[in-house]
Amino acid sequence: MDEYNWKWKWTDIASDAQSRFDMPLLYRVVAESIEKPGLLKWRRHGIGCLQAYLLEDAAQEIRVHIWHPDIARAGIAEHGDVHDHRFTLISSVLVGALEHTEVDIIEDPEGEYRMYEVVHAREDLGARYEVVPGPLRYVMGQPNQAPEWYRLVRRPGIIDAGTAYRFHRGAYHCSKPRGFTITLVTKTDQIAKKARIIAKPEPVHAFEPDDPFDMAPYIERAVEELRTTGAQL
């Protein structure tokens, strides 16, 4: 695949593979896309994955995620990594398994979590979280808009390789891998807004500019895993 026509060919091949259930072809194309030097721009997400766009600036964007527990930033799980998205996503697990937990947030003055907003990483990788104030109320006749506290109700599940799930824009969830995992994410229905994070005070930030983390070993392993798994289908 030459670089000039790569996006068009990716769209055609991916659509054709999915329509014919030609999963070995899909695995091979993803592996070749990852392997091509300089084609993908990777970033580290602190929840435990590397992210790169296979198709961008389209009505349906496609992203590949490489997951491993060692990719997560220290302390992010303890402080809280529950979040929503400004788009609806369909995530297909190609390799490994993902622990996917849907989360309800409930206002509770004795809760230990707060809501934060953040500019999406593509616009500003170094954006910091900002506390979202609660609804405006009046105390002794005076306006009071102190930040609210929340508690979480979790509904955990496991998404195994060969399985896909849809998660709607604005809903809250968190994900973590069971060992080395690769997912393919299709983004639709995207709107211009800030994403929201539910975390304890002083949360660990998911993205850091000039991150020194060595991504190369995980990217190389992803190519190997995709080729091996695709050949077995």
Protein Blocks (a to p, Z undefined) as FASTA:
>chain_A
ZZklmmmmmmmmmmmmmmnopaklmmmmmmmmmmpghkaccdddfklpacddfbghifbd
cddddddfklpcghklmnopcdcdfbdcddddfbhcdddddddddddfkbcbdcdddddf
klommbccdddddddddeehiacdddcddddddddddddehiacdddehiacddddehja
ddddddehiacddddddddehiacfbdghiabdfklmmmmmmmmmmmmmmmZZ
